[in-house]
Amino acid sequence: MDPMNDKTKPETVWIEVLGRHREVALRQRIDAASITLGRAYDNDVVLDDPHVAAHHLRIARGEDGRWIAEDLGSRNGVYAEGETKRRERIALSGAEALRIGHTVVRLRSSAEAVPEEQPLGSRRSPWPFALGAIAIVFVLELLGLWLNETAEPKLIRYLTPVLTVVAIVAVWTTLWSVLSRVFSGHARFGLHLAILGAGLLAYSLYDQIGEFGAFALSWTALTTYQYVIGWLILAAMCFFHLRAIGPTRLPAKAIALAALAALGITMQSLKLSEWRSTYGQAVTLQRLEPPSLRLVGAENPQTFFTRVAALKATLDQARSKEPEEGAESEAEE
């Protein structure tokens, strides 16, 4: 008898245990008409999950030929993945995954289609880009310090920002690498360093462009709202860090980070608004540039003195007015 055409022989199936990011953590071949799963050692598939019963689940063929998953009276029950309603019986077609305790399992038959073979290509290392981006950030920081130099150069003024960047890079990258190691099993230090390098480079470039535009062209909005760009870059960096840890639920992660960035921008905007109402216009130029970089011509002196005269007349008129009765009583209090 041809074993391929033997209808009485049980179909060969595989039980797959899925990991945190739906990768196959365990695949076990089963040649039986009925399969049991649980923590006890007499099961066909033994699961090391304290929230799984000793005999938690049975998977067997139903009368219609489909595989049926049946709860064996466990305390924590059986759920279809993505559902919150407990199920006593679930018909399986191959696509469904089941959650028992904290474990996700899936049934696969020998007829299950597999994706096409992926080409074997060399994976580009993130280290060249990461180190190059960090090096450019150092150069931009030193260039900004040199352009802002108005006194005798001192080594400490150049070492301080460099050491600060080194500390930020070390702490930030190590933190994300540890999280990646915990949640995905791979540290990916080079990838997280590349993400940080890209974020620092983007912010450093904007900082240089913003300071140049504010000084050379009087585009002060570039520096006034620089914190907005900072929050957006920070949110983008965190998103790519989370994506490197696990590519699941990316829309939810993006929405959460966008909400946090919006909250940060709002809070800082309110703080700056309160500061301006108390102390006046905030400083828009953080550093002076060489006069040769100034592209916009100086304002006509006569225009400046005309504005001063108009302001003086307004102030003199305000001083000459008698204070209102309510305002005077408040001042006495």
BELDARA-V154778 format. One record per backbone hydrogen bond with DSSP energy under -1.0 kcal/mol. CO is the residue of the C=O (numbers start at 1). NH is the residue of the N-H. Records with the same first field share a line. If there is no record, write none. Layout:
CO: NH, NH
This chain:
2: 5
12: 110
13: 30
14: 108
15: 28
16: 106
17: 25, 26
19: 22
23: 19
26: 17
28: 15
30: 13
33: 61
35: 59
36: 45
37: 56, 57
38: 47
40: 43
45: 38
47: 49
49: 52
53: 39
54: 40
56: 72
57: 37
58: 70
59: 35
60: 68
62: 65
66: 62
67: 92
68: 60
69: 90
70: 58
78: 87
79: 99
80: 83
88: 71
90: 69
97: 81
98: 105
99: 79
100: 103
103: 100
104: 18
105: 98
106: 16
108: 14
109: 112
119: 121
126: 130
127: 131
128: 132
129: 133
130: 134
131: 135
132: 136
133: 137
134: 138
135: 139
136: 140
137: 141
138: 142
139: 143
140: 144
141: 145
142: 146
143: 147
144: 148
146: 149
155: 159
156: 160
159: 163
160: 164
161: 165
162: 166
163: 167
164: 168
165: 169
166: 170
167: 171
168: 172
169: 173
170: 174
171: 175
172: 176
173: 177
174: 178
175: 179
176: 180
177: 181
178: 182
179: 183
180: 184
188: 192
189: 193
190: 194
191: 195
192: 196
193: 197
194: 198
195: 199
196: 200
197: 201
198: 202
199: 203
200: 204
201: 205
202: 206
203: 207
204: 208
205: 209
206: 210
207: 211
208: 212
209: 213
210: 214
211: 215
212: 216
213: 217, 219
216: 296
218: 220
219: 222
220: 224
221: 225
223: 226
226: 230
227: 231
228: 232
229: 233
230: 234
231: 235
232: 236
233: 237
234: 238
235: 239
236: 240
237: 241
238: 242
239: 243
240: 244
241: 245
242: 246
249: 253
250: 254
251: 255
252: 256
253: 257
254: 258
255: 259
256: 260
257: 261
258: 262
259: 263
260: 264
261: 265
262: 266
263: 267
264: 268
265: 269
266: 270
267: 271
268: 272
269: 273
270: 274
271: 275
272: 276
273: 277
274: 278
275: 279
276: 280
290: 293
291: 294
300: 304
301: 305
302: 306
303: 307
304: 308
305: 309
306: 310
307: 311
308: 312
309: 313
310: 314
311: 315
312: 316
313: 317
314: 318
315: 319
316: 320
324: 328
325: 329
326: 330
327: 331
328: 332
329: 333
